[in-house]
Amino acid sequence: MNTPRRSSPPPLRSSVEQRRGDPETSARDDILRRVRSALDGVSPVVEVPPAPRVPDRGDLAGLFAERVADYRAVVTRCAADEVEQVVRDVLGSARAVVPPGLGLHVTGAVVDPSTGSGRRQGLTAAELDDLDAVVTRAAVGIAETGTIVLDHGPDQGRRAITLVPDLHVCIVDASRVVADVPDAIALLDPARPLTWISGPSATSDIELDRVEGVHGPRTLHVVLVGQA
């Protein structure tokens, strides 16, 4: 009995061979090869971001005032001989705490005896919470970011007094306003405790809903002194 013989299937061509026979694929490969050849040695185009505004050295105080206001803080500009009256008007009937070296008479203010060194006991958190405001000076103001930097010297006091009261009145001398953060760092002592303040206290939840006054001062009022 004769067994029927099976015919073997034709050998499968490799996928590469199949693609080579596809006119559409061959044309695409040819185009891509030409593109690669044309781009060989060509540097990719780098998108250059717009240059940040470089503040005019003569207008640092003005730019600083704008940036501070952007944070919803209040800015009052005045001459040196008007500071005491401006602070009095800002405080109104608010009870304030001041650092021992403020160098300014604030009617009815409580002086916090501590300078942060631990040698003198300062007001307790509960005592600070009973007060409405704090008045300090600043070590540096940064025009580009509207940031106030405290180094907690005698005219600024320890950090606690600037964090507990609801209102922070900060006196910034226009001559101490610099262009940017590097300029500020050049003036600051890295060995001192530094507090960087950009507007009143604020926080955001995971959906970026901004809430102000959750911690620290609810209101920041900057008194910018002089025109330098």
C-alpha positions as CSV (number, residue, x, y, z in Angstrom):
1,M,0.0,0.0,0.0
2,N,1.4,3.3,-1.0
3,T,1.5,6.0,1.7
4,P,0.7,9.4,0.3
5,R,3.6,11.7,0.5
6,R,3.2,15.2,2.0
7,S,4.6,18.1,0.3
8,S,6.8,20.3,2.5
9,P,5.7,23.9,2.9
10,P,7.8,26.5,1.3
11,P,10.5,27.9,3.6
12,L,9.4,31.0,5.5
13,R,11.2,34.1,4.7
14,S,12.5,36.1,7.6
15,S,10.7,39.2,8.6
16,V,13.7,41.3,7.3
17,E,13.4,39.6,3.9
18,Q,9.7,40.2,3.9
19,R,10.2,43.9,4.7
20,R,12.7,44.2,2.0
21,G,10.2,43.1,-0.5
22,D,7.6,45.6,0.7
23,P,7.8,48.7,-1.4
24,E,6.2,50.9,1.3
25,T,8.6,49.7,4.0
26,S,11.6,50.1,1.6
27,A,10.5,53.7,0.8
28,R,10.1,54.5,4.5
29,D,13.5,53.1,5.4
30,D,15.1,55.1,2.6
31,I,13.5,58.3,3.8
32,L,14.6,57.6,7.4
33,R,18.1,56.8,6.2
34,R,18.3,60.1,4.4
35,V,17.0,62.0,7.4
36,R,19.6,60.4,9.6
37,S,22.3,61.2,7.1
38,A,21.2,64.9,6.9
39,L,21.1,65.2,10.7
40,D,24.4,63.6,11.2
41,G,26.7,66.1,13.1
42,V,23.9,68.7,13.5
43,S,23.5,69.9,17.1
44,P,19.9,69.8,18.5
45,V,18.2,73.2,18.8
46,V,18.1,74.2,22.5
47,E,15.1,76.3,23.5
48,V,16.4,79.3,25.4
49,P,14.1,80.4,28.2
50,P,13.3,84.2,28.3
51,A,15.9,86.1,30.4
52,P,14.7,87.1,33.8
53,R,14.2,90.7,34.5
54,V,17.5,92.2,35.7
55,P,16.6,94.9,38.2
56,D,17.9,98.4,37.7
57,R,20.3,99.1,40.5
58,G,18.6,102.4,41.0
59,D,15.2,100.9,41.3
60,L,15.8,98.0,43.7
61,A,13.5,99.5,46.4
62,G,10.7,99.9,43.9
63,L,11.0,96.4,42.6
64,F,11.2,95.0,46.1
65,A,8.0,96.9,47.0
66,E,6.2,95.4,44.0
67,R,7.3,91.9,44.8
68,V,6.3,92.1,48.4
69,A,2.9,93.4,47.4
70,D,2.5,90.4,45.1
71,Y,2.5,88.2,48.2
72,R,-0.5,90.1,49.5
73,A,1.6,91.9,52.1
74,V,1.2,95.6,52.7
75,V,4.0,98.0,51.9
76,T,4.3,101.6,53.2
77,R,7.2,103.7,52.0
78,C,8.4,106.6,54.1
79,A,11.4,108.7,55.1
80,A,13.6,107.9,58.1
81,D,12.0,110.6,60.3
82,E,8.5,109.2,59.6
83,V,9.1,105.6,60.7
84,E,7.9,106.1,64.2
85,Q,4.6,107.7,63.2
86,V,4.0,105.1,60.4
87,V,4.5,102.2,62.9
88,R,2.1,103.9,65.3
89,D,-0.5,104.3,62.6
90,V,-0.1,100.6,61.5
91,L,-0.4,99.3,65.0
92,G,-3.3,101.4,66.1
93,S,-4.6,99.8,69.3
94,A,-2.7,96.5,68.7
95,R,-0.5,95.3,71.6
96,A,3.0,94.7,70.3
97,V,6.2,92.9,71.3
98,V,9.5,94.4,70.2
99,P,13.1,93.1,70.4
100,P,15.5,94.7,72.8
101,G,17.6,96.4,70.2
102,L,14.8,97.8,67.9
103,G,16.0,101.4,68.4
104,L,12.5,102.8,68.0
105,H,9.9,103.9,70.5
106,V,6.7,101.9,70.2
107,T,4.1,103.1,72.6
108,G,2.9,100.5,75.0
109,A,5.1,97.7,73.5
110,V,6.4,94.8,75.5
111,V,10.1,94.3,75.2
112,D,11.1,90.6,74.8
113,P,14.3,90.4,77.0
114,S,15.7,87.4,75.2
115,T,18.2,87.8,72.3
116,G,18.1,84.1,71.6
117,S,21.4,83.3,73.3
118,G,19.6,81.6,76.2
119,R,21.2,83.9,78.8
120,R,17.8,85.7,79.4
121,Q,14.4,84.1,79.5
122,G,12.1,85.5,76.9
123,L,8.3,85.7,76.8
124,T,6.6,82.4,76.8
125,A,4.5,81.2,73.8
126,A,1.4,81.8,75.8
127,E,2.5,85.4,76.6
128,L,3.3,86.0,72.9
129,D,0.0,84.6,71.9
130,D,-1.7,87.2,74.1
131,L,-0.1,90.0,72.0
132,D,-1.4,91.2,68.6
133,A,1.7,92.2,66.8
134,V,5.5,92.3,66.6
135,V,7.7,95.1,65.3
136,T,11.2,94.2,64.0
137,R,13.8,95.4,61.6
138,A,15.3,93.2,58.8
139,A,18.8,92.3,57.9
140,V,18.3,92.2,54.1
141,G,15.5,92.7,51.5
142,I,15.7,90.9,48.2
143,A,14.2,92.8,45.2
144,E,13.9,89.9,42.8
145,T,11.8,87.7,45.1
146,G,10.3,90.2,47.5
147,T,11.9,88.3,50.4
148,I,12.8,89.6,53.8
149,V,15.7,88.0,55.6
150,L,16.1,88.1,59.4
151,D,19.4,87.2,61.0
152,H,17.8,87.6,64.5
153,G,20.2,90.3,65.7
154,P,19.2,92.6,68.6
155,D,16.9,94.7,66.3
156,Q,15.1,91.6,65.2
157,G,15.0,89.4,68.3
158,R,14.6,85.7,68.5
159,R,12.6,83.7,65.9
160,A,9.7,83.0,68.2
161,I,8.5,86.6,68.5
162,T,8.1,86.8,64.7
163,L,6.1,83.6,64.4
164,V,3.4,83.8,67.1
165,P,1.7,87.2,66.8
166,D,-0.8,87.7,64.0
167,L,0.7,90.9,62.6
168,H,4.4,91.4,61.8
169,V,5.5,94.9,61.1
170,C,8.9,94.8,59.5
171,I,11.1,97.8,59.0
172,V,13.3,97.5,55.9
173,D,16.0,100.1,55.1
174,A,16.1,100.7,51.4
175,S,19.9,100.7,51.6
176,R,19.7,97.0,52.6
177,V,17.7,95.9,49.6
178,V,19.8,93.9,47.2
179,A,19.0,92.6,43.7
180,D,18.9,88.8,44.2
181,V,19.6,85.9,46.5
182,P,23.4,85.6,45.8
183,D,23.8,89.3,46.7
184,A,21.9,88.7,49.9
185,I,24.0,85.7,50.9
186,A,27.1,87.8,50.4
187,L,25.8,90.2,53.1
188,L,24.6,87.5,55.6
189,D,26.6,85.7,58.2
190,P,26.1,81.9,57.6
191,A,26.8,81.2,61.2
192,R,23.7,83.2,62.3
193,P,20.1,81.7,62.4
194,L,18.4,83.0,59.2
195,T,14.7,83.3,58.6
196,W,13.5,84.0,55.0
197,I,10.1,85.5,54.8
198,S,8.1,85.9,51.5
199,G,4.7,87.3,52.4
200,P,2.4,86.3,55.3
201,S,2.2,82.6,56.3
202,A,0.5,80.4,53.8
203,T,0.2,76.8,52.9
204,S,-1.4,74.7,50.1
205,D,-3.1,71.3,50.1
206,I,-2.6,68.5,47.6
207,E,-4.9,70.3,45.1
208,L,-2.8,73.5,45.5
209,D,-5.6,75.5,47.2
210,R,-3.8,78.3,49.0
211,V,-4.8,79.0,52.6
212,E,-3.2,81.9,54.4
213,G,-2.7,82.4,58.1
214,V,-2.5,78.7,59.2
215,H,0.8,79.2,60.9
216,G,2.8,82.3,61.7
217,P,1.8,85.9,61.1
218,R,-1.5,86.3,59.2
219,T,-0.5,89.8,58.1
220,L,2.8,91.2,57.0
221,H,3.2,94.9,56.8
222,V,6.6,96.2,55.5
223,V,7.7,99.7,56.2
224,L,10.3,100.5,53.5
225,V,12.5,103.4,54.7
226,G,14.3,105.7,52.3
227,Q,14.7,105.8,48.5
228,A,18.1,104.1,47.9
